Amino acid sequence: MLRAVIPAAGEGRRLKPHTHTTPKVLLQVAGKPIIGHIMDRLLNVNPDEVIVIVGNQGTQIQDYLTKNYSLKFHFVEQKDPKGLGDAVGLAASFFANDTQPSQVLILLGDTIVDINLKEILGKENYIGTKTVDDPRRFGVVETKNGYVTKIVEKPVEPKSNLAIIGLYYFSEARPLFENIEKIIRKDRKTRGEYQLSDALEEMVESGIKIKTYPVEYWLDCGTPDALIATNRYLLQATHYYKPRERVVIIPPVCIDDSVSIEESVIGPFVSIGEGAEIRNSIIRDSIINQRAYVENCLLESSILSESAIIRARAHHVNLGAFSELELG
């Protein structure tokens, strides 16, 4: 049996004001929520069950997933967030009564990994990694002959530039959850939280073999700039629009059919959500969410949340849900 675990309880502090009303994983990129892009890739391996760890806005995530995907979901609320190790550990009960070894695939809810997930399923254990310029901001793995020898969370003096990017696969789930339980029982914390990387380090120290899987395209959605960059990348492969009179559209873009546009230039690299209205504006490299209203604007590298209204001659905005901006 293959179960997927998606930690999706993150508050998204760096994405405020957009996350005041919308869970981070439901923010739109390239025409659908972040978690929708993750689910599209997950469908390729057809997991038996999907366990989603949610926060206090979890009903929105549950509604979206159950409406759009025909998989067996379980939703668990992380009421008192204590780190990624704690979040993943909340899925342990779903594996507890298995009579045969079960596989577990972990995908972080705010990170889109652009790979064919079938490539990592099998008898080996894998951690997705990518070479980065500044590994001090990440969990870092040290390796020998392709196998992990040490894992350090945000090292001050890293001995490797292989960053963990939020993709994990274990051919047998039991050792993972045993070691998560172990670090919690020992109250082993790093930076005040129970880190999944510390549980993985316990596994490595006990002799469990884990390989690295190099990931070329790792799309972090943790900041406004990263969200726009992810939108730009995904639109190159997933774009859609219908022509409109007196509107210039420069692909790639993703524009919902219900969007009303008049006397405007849209693109490149723009996604516009359901029910939005655009009047007499030029928009490029931006994300305009559902039911937003834009009039008389030049927008670039901007994000407008659901139902935001802007009537201005702006160049760069970051406007939250139901906000209104009007400038002369």
C-alpha positions in Angstrom: 0.0 0.0 0.0 1.2 3.5 -0.9 0.1 6.4 1.2 1.0 10.0 0.5 1.4 12.5 3.4 1.1 16.3 2.5 1.9 18.7 5.4 -0.2 21.7 4.5 -0.7 23.5 7.9 1.9 26.3 7.3 0.6 29.7 8.2 2.4 31.4 5.4 3.6 34.5 7.3 5.9 35.6 4.4 2.9 35.6 2.1 0.7 38.0 4.1 -1.6 39.7 3.3 -2.7 36.9 0.9 -2.8 34.2 3.7 -5.0 36.2 6.0 -8.0 34.7 4.4 -6.6 31.8 2.2 -4.4 28.9 3.3 -0.9 29.1 1.7 -1.4 25.9 -0.3 -4.6 27.3 -1.9 -2.8 30.4 -3.3 -3.1 30.4 -7.1 -0.3 29.9 -9.5 -0.7 29.2 -13.3 -4.5 28.8 -13.0 -4.9 26.6 -9.9 -3.9 26.4 -6.3 -0.4 25.3 -5.3 -1.7 22.1 -3.9 -3.6 21.4 -7.1 -0.3 21.3 -9.0 1.1 18.9 -6.4 -2.0 16.7 -6.7 -1.7 16.6 -10.5 1.8 15.1 -10.1 0.7 12.8 -7.3 -2.1 11.3 -9.5 0.6 9.8 -11.7 1.4 7.2 -8.9 -2.2 6.7 -7.8 -1.7 6.5 -4.0 -4.2 4.3 -2.0 -4.7 7.1 0.5 -3.7 10.7 0.9 -3.2 12.1 4.4 -3.3 15.9 4.5 -2.1 17.8 7.6 -4.0 21.0 7.9 -4.2 24.1 10.1 -7.0 26.2 11.3 -8.2 27.0 7.8 -8.2 23.3 6.9 -11.9 23.1 5.8 -11.0 25.2 2.7 -8.3 22.7 1.8 -10.6 19.8 2.4 -13.3 21.3 0.3 -11.0 22.0 -2.6 -9.4 18.5 -2.6 -12.5 16.5 -2.2 -14.3 18.5 -4.9 -11.5 18.2 -7.5 -9.8 14.8 -6.9 -11.3 11.3 -6.6 -8.8 9.9 -4.1 -9.3 8.6 -0.6 -8.4 11.5 1.7 -7.8 11.8 5.4 -7.5 15.3 7.0 -5.7 15.8 10.3 -5.5 19.1 12.1 -2.2 20.2 13.5 -3.6 22.2 16.4 -0.3 23.2 18.0 2.4 23.4 15.3 5.7 22.1 16.5 7.6 21.6 13.3 7.6 19.4 10.2 8.5 16.3 12.2 5.5 16.8 14.4 3.3 17.4 11.3 4.4 14.2 9.6 4.1 12.3 12.8 0.4 13.0 13.0 -0.1 10.6 10.1 1.4 7.6 12.1 -2.0 6.2 13.2 -3.0 5.5 9.6 0.0 3.1 9.3 -0.3 1.5 12.8 -2.5 -1.4 11.9 -0.9 -2.5 8.6 -0.2 -6.2 8.5 2.2 -5.7 5.6 4.9 -3.0 5.1 3.4 0.2 3.6 5.2 2.8 1.5 5.0 6.5 2.3 5.6 9.4 0.0 5.9 12.9 1.6 5.3 16.0 -0.4 5.4 19.4 1.2 2.2 21.4 0.5 3.9 24.6 -0.5 6.6 23.1 -2.8 6.0 21.9 -6.3 8.6 19.3 -7.4 8.5 18.9 -11.1 9.5 15.2 -11.6 7.8 11.9 -12.5 7.2 10.5 -9.1 7.1 6.9 -10.5 10.9 7.2 -10.8 11.4 7.0 -7.0 9.0 4.3 -6.1 10.5 0.9 -5.3 12.7 -0.8 -2.8 15.0 2.1 -2.0 14.5 5.1 0.3 14.9 8.5 -1.2 15.3 12.2 -0.2 14.9 14.7 -3.0 17.9 17.1 -3.1 19.1 20.0 -5.1 22.5 21.8 -5.2 22.1 25.3 -3.9 24.4 28.4 -3.5 23.6 29.0 0.2 22.8 25.7 2.0 22.7 27.4 5.4 19.0 28.1 4.8 18.1 24.4 4.4 18.3 21.0 5.7 21.5 19.6 4.2 22.6 16.1 3.4 26.2 14.7 3.3 26.6 11.7 1.0 29.0 8.9 0.1 28.4 6.8 -3.1 24.9 8.3 -3.5 23.8 7.4 0.0 23.1 9.8 2.9 25.7 9.7 5.6 24.6 12.8 7.6 21.7 15.2 7.8 22.0 18.7 9.4 19.2 21.2 9.7 20.3 24.7 8.6 24.0 24.2 9.4 26.1 27.3 10.3 29.1 25.8 8.5 27.7 23.4 5.9 29.9 20.6 4.6 27.7 20.0 1.6 25.6 22.1 -0.7 22.9 19.4 -1.2 19.7 20.9 0.1 16.6 18.9 1.1 13.7 20.2 -1.1 10.6 18.6 0.4 10.3 15.3 -1.3 10.7 12.0 0.7 9.9 8.4 -0.1 10.3 5.4 2.1 9.7 1.8 0.9 8.7 0.9 4.5 7.0 3.6 6.6 7.4 2.0 10.1 11.0 3.1 10.7 10.2 6.7 9.8 7.4 7.0 12.3 9.3 5.2 15.0 12.1 7.7 14.7 9.8 10.7 14.6 8.2 9.3 17.8 11.8 8.9 19.2 12.8 12.5 18.7 9.6 13.7 20.3 9.9 11.3 23.2 13.5 12.6 23.7 12.3 16.1 23.2 15.0 16.6 20.6 14.4 20.0 19.0 16.3 22.1 16.5 15.4 25.8 16.5 12.6 25.1 18.9 10.8 22.5 16.7 10.7 18.8 16.0 12.4 18.6 12.7 11.8 15.8 10.2 15.5 16.1 9.3 16.5 15.1 12.9 14.3 12.0 12.6 15.9 11.1 9.3 19.4 11.6 10.9 18.3 9.1 13.6 17.4 6.6 10.8 20.8 7.1 9.1 22.6 6.6 12.4 20.7 3.3 13.0 22.0 2.0 9.7 18.9 2.6 7.4 20.0 3.3 3.9 18.6 6.5 2.2 19.6 7.6 -1.3 19.5 11.1 -2.7 17.4 11.9 -5.7 18.6 15.0 -7.7 15.7 17.3 -8.5 16.3 19.9 -11.3 13.1 21.9 -11.0 12.1 22.7 -7.4 9.4 25.4 -7.1 9.3 27.0 -3.7 6.1 29.0 -3.1 7.1 30.6 0.2 7.4 34.3 -0.7 5.6 36.6 -3.1 8.7 36.7 -5.4 8.9 32.9 -5.3 5.2 32.6 -6.1 5.5 34.9 -9.2 8.6 32.9 -10.3 6.7 29.6 -9.9 3.8 31.1 -11.9 6.2 32.1 -14.6 7.8 28.6 -14.8 4.5 26.7 -14.8 2.9 28.8 -17.5 5.5 27.8 -20.0 4.0 24.2 -19.9 0.4 24.9 -18.8 -1.2 27.9 -20.4 -4.7 28.7 -21.6 -6.8 31.6 -22.9 -9.5 32.4 -25.4 -9.1 35.4 -27.8 -11.0 38.5 -26.9 -11.9 41.6 -29.0 -9.9 44.7 -28.4 -7.5 42.9 -26.0 -3.9 42.0 -26.8 -2.8 38.7 -25.2 0.9 37.8 -25.1 1.4 34.1 -24.2 2.1 32.3 -22.0 -0.9 33.2 -19.8 -3.7 31.4 -18.1 -7.0 33.3 -18.2 -10.3 31.7 -17.0 -13.1 31.9 -19.5 -15.2 33.8 -17.1 -12.8 36.7 -16.9 -14.0 40.0 -18.3 -11.3 42.1 -20.1 -11.7 45.4 -22.0 -9.1 47.5 -23.8 -6.1 45.9 -22.2 -2.8 44.2 -22.8 -2.3 40.9 -20.9 1.0 39.0 -20.7 3.4 37.5 -20.8 3.4 35.3 -17.7 0.0 36.3 -16.3 -2.6 34.1 -14.6 -6.1 35.5 -14.0 -8.7 33.7 -11.9 -12.4 33.1 -12.2 -14.7 36.1 -12.3 -11.9 38.8 -12.4 -12.5 42.0 -14.3 -9.7 44.0 -16.1 -10.4 47.4 -17.6 -7.9 49.6 -19.6 -4.8 48.1 -18.1 -1.5 46.5 -19.0 -0.5 43.5 -16.9 2.5 41.3 -17.1 4.3 38.8 -14.9 1.5 38.8 -12.3 -1.1 36.8 -10.5 -4.7 38.1 -10.4 -6.9 36.0 -8.3 -10.7 35.3 -8.4 -13.1 38.2 -8.6 -10.3 40.8 -8.4 -11.0 44.1 -10.2 -8.2 46.1 -12.1 -8.8 49.4 -13.8 -6.4 52.0 -15.4 -3.3 50.1 -14.2 0.1 49.1 -15.3 0.9 46.0 -13.2 4.2 44.1 -13.2 5.4 41.4 -10.8 2.3 41.8 -8.7 -0.2 39.7 -6.8 -3.8 40.6 -6.2 -5.8 38.3 -3.8 -9.4 37.3 -4.1 -11.8 40.2 -4.6 -9.1 42.8 -4.3 -9.8 46.1 -6.1 -7.2 48.4 -7.6 -7.8 51.6 -9.5 -4.4 53.2 -9.8 -1.4 53.8 -12.0 0.8 51.4 -10.1 3.8 49.3 -11.3 4.1 46.8 -8.5 1.5 45.8 -5.8 0.9 43.1 -3.3 -2.8 43.5 -2.5 -4.6 41.2 -0.1 -8.1 39.7 -0.3 -11.0 42.2 -0.3 -8.6 45.1 -0.3 -9.1 48.3 -2.3 -6.5 50.7 -3.7 -7.4 53.9 -5.6 -4.8 56.4 -6.5 -4.8 59.5 -8.7 
